[in-house]
Amino acid sequence: MASCVIYCSDVLPLFLKSLIYRNHKGKGDLAERMFRYFYKISDRYKVSVTAVAILADGNKNYRPKLYVQEFMGTSLRYSFNSYKILDQDESTIDVLIAR
């Protein structure tokens, strides 16, 4: 547990600005970018990584959570967590904003 605290306090600030950004539809594949960030962090720091995509768009059906790459019998499947703000009721969001 202590290593997680050290990891979070030391590494997270380095990536916070580069990992939090708005995803504009039509400007790249969010699932692919999630995979690329996952790979870069795990490769560079040799740590276990978890990822959460916070989806703040207005499309109830837009729920990326999987990236698949296949070529000539080789395949890669990367799944990640997502949190859809639209799934929350307005009173919950109001409480979070008020903090």
Summary of the structure (lengths in Angstrom):
residues: 99
radius of gyration: 15.9
end to end distance: 28.0
largest distance: 52.2
contacts: 189
relative contact order: 0.14
helix: 46%
strand: 20%
